[in-house]
Amino acid sequence: ELEKPSFCDLKVVNNTEHYVAFKVKTTSPKKYFVRPNTGVVQPWDSSVIRVTLQAPREYPPDMQCKDKFLLQSTIVPPNTDVDDLPADTFNKESTKEIQECKLKVFYVTPSSRGNSEDEGFKSYSDQAPDSNSAVQQLKDERDAAVRQTLQLQQELDFLKRRRHRRNDTGFSLKFALIVGLIGIMVGLLLNFSFSSSLSSPAAVPTVETTTSPVEPSTTEGIETPL
């Protein structure tokens, strides 16, 4: 729209396990305001870049635009901050591998924004088959990483279950040993008590007998008359 700034958000996704630095360049730096124009995306993370077009005073002829953007990216060491990037990070003469993605600018009116965006994306896709193949390769790598993550998760769950079973077996053995020791101690105490009762003298009842002197009996003669 005239006398109003327009903006477009560009989402940069890092589908790798490396830290990736990016930089945005344009053929018309005075017309566009890009923030952030340089940054570092962590593994499996993303960053949103806002491209703002300064308020135009008149419409361009036939709503055609020849402006272009160049997005450069390269792998950097882990935990690298954007302020730590060397000046030659995106220099093609260095030994680093620099990935580049070219973007064209399409002007659309608010009423026909949806259709124009679809046509512009289709036109760019037809002109850039290499970019499509690169995107497909990134998707394949992402799917492979997801499958590997799921496999590692399954192995971790298996190890946790195995460790839990070992802990249960150890607990059962400990419990059995404790019960056995208690049984042995009880048996020893009972045996000791039984032995003590046998070794102590038992009380034997005594019966006192008294004897009285027996006097000799005298038998007098009985006269029987004849």
C-alpha positions in Angstrom: 0.0 0.0 0.0 1.1 3.5 -0.6 2.5 5.6 2.2 2.6 2.4 4.4 5.4 0.1 5.1 4.9 -3.6 4.2 6.6 -6.6 5.7 7.0 -10.3 5.1 8.3 -12.9 7.6 10.9 -15.4 6.4 11.2 -18.5 8.6 14.6 -20.3 8.6 14.6 -23.8 9.9 17.7 -25.8 10.9 17.0 -29.5 10.3 20.5 -30.6 11.2 22.4 -31.5 14.4 24.9 -28.6 13.8 24.9 -25.0 14.7 24.2 -23.0 11.5 24.9 -19.3 10.8 22.9 -17.4 8.3 23.1 -14.0 6.6 20.6 -12.2 4.4 21.7 -9.9 1.5 19.6 -7.9 -0.9 20.1 -6.1 -4.2 18.3 -3.0 -2.8 19.5 -2.4 0.7 18.0 1.1 0.8 14.5 -0.1 0.2 14.4 -3.0 2.7 14.9 -3.3 6.4 16.0 -6.8 7.5 16.1 -7.9 11.1 18.0 -9.9 12.0 20.1 -10.0 8.9 22.7 -12.3 10.6 22.2 -15.0 13.2 22.9 -18.4 14.4 20.3 -21.2 14.6 20.7 -24.0 17.0 20.2 -27.7 16.0 16.6 -28.5 15.3 15.5 -24.9 15.9 14.2 -22.1 13.7 14.5 -18.3 13.4 12.1 -15.8 12.0 13.5 -12.9 9.8 11.3 -9.9 9.1 11.8 -8.1 5.8 10.2 -4.7 5.8 9.7 -2.6 2.7 9.8 1.1 3.3 6.6 3.0 2.5 6.4 3.6 -1.3 5.2 6.9 -2.7 4.0 5.4 -5.9 3.2 2.0 -7.4 5.9 0.4 -9.5 5.2 0.0 -13.2 2.9 -3.1 -13.8 3.5 -4.1 -10.2 6.8 -5.7 -11.3 9.8 -6.0 -9.1 13.4 -7.0 -9.9 14.7 -7.0 -6.4 16.2 -10.2 -5.1 17.4 -11.6 -1.7 20.2 -14.0 -1.1 20.2 -16.2 2.0 23.6 -17.7 2.9 24.2 -20.4 5.5 27.1 -22.4 6.8 27.9 -24.7 9.7 29.7 -23.1 12.7 31.2 -24.6 15.9 28.8 -25.5 18.7 27.7 -22.8 21.1 28.8 -20.1 18.7 27.1 -16.7 19.3 26.3 -14.2 16.5 28.7 -11.7 18.0 31.5 -14.3 17.7 31.2 -14.9 14.0 34.4 -14.0 12.1 34.3 -11.4 9.4 35.0 -14.1 6.7 32.3 -16.5 7.8 30.4 -16.1 4.6 33.4 -15.6 2.3 33.3 -18.0 -0.6 37.0 -18.1 -0.8 37.3 -19.8 2.6 37.4 -23.6 3.0 33.9 -23.6 4.5 30.9 -24.8 2.5 28.5 -22.0 1.9 24.8 -22.8 1.1 22.9 -20.2 -0.9 19.2 -19.7 -1.5 18.0 -17.0 -3.9 14.6 -15.3 -3.4 12.7 -13.1 -5.7 10.4 -10.3 -4.6 6.7 -10.2 -5.7 4.5 -7.2 -5.2 0.9 -8.0 -4.4 -2.1 -5.9 -3.6 -4.1 -6.6 -0.4 -7.1 -7.8 -2.4 -5.2 -10.4 -4.5 -2.5 -11.3 -2.0 -3.4 -15.0 -1.7 -3.6 -15.7 -5.4 -0.5 -13.7 -6.2 1.5 -15.5 -3.5 0.6 -18.9 -4.9 1.5 -17.9 -8.4 4.7 -16.3 -7.3 5.7 -19.4 -5.4 4.8 -21.7 -8.3 6.8 -19.5 -10.7 9.8 -19.6 -8.4 9.5 -23.3 -7.9 9.6 -23.9 -11.7 12.7 -21.7 -12.0 14.6 -23.3 -9.1 14.4 -27.1 -9.3 17.7 -27.4 -7.4 16.2 -25.6 -4.5 13.3 -28.1 -4.5 15.7 -31.1 -4.5 17.6 -29.5 -1.6 14.4 -29.1 0.4 13.4 -32.7 -0.3 16.9 -33.8 0.9 16.4 -31.8 4.1 13.0 -33.5 4.7 14.5 -36.9 4.2 17.3 -36.1 6.7 14.7 -34.9 9.1 12.6 -38.0 8.8 15.7 -40.2 9.3 16.7 -38.2 12.4 13.1 -38.6 13.8 13.3 -42.4 13.2 16.6 -42.6 14.9 15.3 -40.7 17.9 12.3 -43.0 18.2 14.6 -46.0 18.0 16.9 -44.6 20.8 13.8 -43.9 22.9 12.7 -47.5 22.5 16.1 -48.8 23.5 16.1 -46.5 26.5 12.7 -47.7 27.7 13.9 -51.3 27.3 16.9 -50.7 29.5 14.8 -49.0 32.1 12.4 -52.0 32.2 15.4 -54.4 32.4 16.9 -52.4 35.3 13.6 -52.3 37.1 13.4 -56.1 36.9 16.9 -56.5 38.3 15.9 -54.2 41.2 12.9 -56.3 41.9 14.9 -59.6 41.9 17.5 -58.0 44.3 14.7 -57.0 46.6 13.2 -60.5 46.7 16.6 -62.1 47.5 17.2 -59.6 50.3 13.8 -60.3 51.7 14.4 -64.0 51.6 17.8 -63.7 53.3 16.3 -61.6 56.1 13.5 -64.0 56.7 16.0 -66.9 56.7 18.2 -65.2 59.3 15.2 -64.4 61.5 14.2 -68.1 61.3 17.7 -69.3 62.3 17.8 -66.9 65.2 14.4 -68.0 66.5 15.4 -71.7 66.1 18.6 -71.1 68.1 16.7 -69.3 70.9 14.2 -72.2 71.1 17.0 -74.8 71.2 18.8 -72.9 73.9 15.7 -72.6 76.0 14.9 -76.3 75.6 18.5 -77.3 76.5 18.4 -75.1 79.7 15.2 -76.8 80.9 16.7 -80.3 80.6 20.0 -79.5 82.4 18.3 -77.9 85.6 17.6 -80.5 88.6 14.0 -81.5 89.0 12.3 -81.6 92.3 11.7 -85.2 93.5 8.9 -85.7 96.0 9.9 -87.5 99.2 7.7 -89.6 101.4 8.4 -89.8 105.1 7.6 -93.2 106.7 7.3 -93.6 110.4 7.7 -97.0 112.2 6.2 -97.7 115.5 7.7 -100.4 117.8 5.7 -103.6 117.7 5.3 -105.1 121.1 5.4 -108.9 121.2 2.0 -110.4 121.8 1.7 -113.0 124.6 -0.7 -115.8 124.1 -2.2 -117.1 127.3 -3.1 -120.8 127.5 -6.8 -121.5 127.3 -7.9 -124.4 129.3 -10.4 -126.4 127.6 -12.5 -128.7 129.8 -12.5 -132.3 128.9 
